[in-house]
């Protein structure tokens, strides 16, 4: 990280360490999660899917969180930290637009001026979310540099923050980037795993054999995995297989940094990244904009390296299969991101054991246009 | 030439260009012209896909250079073939160095005549291994300080840096601007004596150079203003800018020493 950002990052780390044990702060966070975000979300037994797969499958319903995805768990937490630090403006990056929407929501709810950086390419494929952010009072700033997707939106937000840190909090949306973001995002998202653990123990009186979550940067995966790290439960991280494992010297055909990447430093973290032999970052690809990132959170990279988390891939086709199957079997339209986890389950039921939980990280309404275009409807 | 030798004749003008912009073949000749026009040190940027410390001008130059085929192998060939008497300093992002391997990188710097290394996204806390590799090959690893760097950290960085300390004149990213925030002058005063102080980020006019030398800077770094002119193919204007900046640096120094006598 550039020297100019060292002090703001350190200040954030100190403020967070202080607040995470502060009862007043936690009470405010909990009440917002309950009354505003709609938590706890259900852990739903998916009857038809279970019958189809020959094992018990539960769905953690993060698609029911206000805003349509798990992203609000983190934005509420960070915005409260920012408020305590006396910041008046929030900036954020967004890929699919879900994190941008979740930031715009907290900006409106807690009274921040909000600006969201979004790649031009993503603005084109997620028009609905762009409109949603503007409706919520946020300004969407198109990013024209580099590959004009999520990684460039992060670059642009970092550049903004280097000049604006005095009154601005950079609300990073995934468990990646420089310290302390991977820790803060994991902690705020771990409400998913904490609830899941309680709910499954009530429903089944035991922990699941496996948990499956999709991975872009890794916030929903770390959120549900974190409270299970010391258990025996198999933790399966499904990355975007995109159109295959091929790559040129500029473009990777997938977003699978754990499966296809190598060690490198991106956005202030040593992790697994998609890069060329000289260290230039490749443009990633996925049908799901939220998984279209050439890096992954450093903690997930570590957990994959020591074998605690099992990285897998689901390609575009497999994700579309999951998208349709969950809609038809269970009456739940998942986000294309979450559909990667479902697609993996459909294709690999033998890896799940007798009981599995899928994290349905978001709902799919935002993706209808993408799917219609893909299917030529 | 070693950086320390150049600073025997301070104050200096340091000029940044992006290697490979407009093409790898054009870069050695460009370095020669810049040196002849009066630059005392040349900072040669290795273009990166994700330059988070750079503004639009240098971002665009990096993209042009990458599109023109620049990579780390070619970078060192270009650096080696630029035969100038002034020190050449590498400037680039850490992942490119990490991908090459720190030891090989330092070796390549030494063999292509590069005497210093600036890595704008590498804080000293993370730089131990690179520092050891640079030391082995006699290369200066130059650290940066910013207006928001706390005093104790600033002193530590000034201790750790070698060659000179790079003073970031303002918050934000690189890019030519005409103002000069008070931050820059305060920061020059806060850096301990004993190591040369070079000021960059948003410096593009002789007036700014005069003011900074007067405030105690030992060198001025001009980047985006030069890169902009190279991007437009205005090489005579580039030489003219360098001559005027150099004159401002030298004149202000003479004025200063005169009043001391």
Interface residues (C-beta under 8 A of the other chain):
Chain A: X1 X2 X3 X4 X6 X7 X8 X145 X146 X151 X152 X155 X158 X159 X162 X163 X164 X165 X263 X264 X265 X266 X267 X268 X273 X275 X277 X278 X279 X280 X281
Chain B: X48 X49 X50 X51 X52 X53 X55 X56 X59 X63 X66 X71 X72 X73 X93 X94 X95 X96 X97 X98 X99 X100 X120 X121 X123 X143 X144 X145 X146 X147 X148 X149 X150 X153 X157 X168 X170 X171 X172 X173
